[in-house]
């Protein structure tokens, strides 16, 4: 489900997933995450984002190479990154995820991507 997509409503008019889920979806947003290009074909690239392989468009930056550190947002490679910059972004986002989960009382994921 993407942000902006209404949640399904049950016959009594309440959100199927309850108020907590509705709040979580309304407050969440799509966050770009750095990754490493692991393959390229005529349709785009496959990017490894912390162990999760994702397809990404190369329309914005077509001269991508295997091994490049890139920033992916909304399914598109939008920036080539210096390896140190990619690691700083990655670490910052993982720290933010852990803090958010700690505030919500959920166990922190060890290096996972939301």
Secondary structure, 3 states (H helix, E strand, C coil): CCCCCCCCECCCCCECCHHHHHHHHHHCCCCCEEEEEEEEECCEEEEEECCEEEEEECCCCCCCCCCCEEEEECCEEEEEECHHHHHHHHHHHHHHHHHHHHHHCCCCCCCCCC
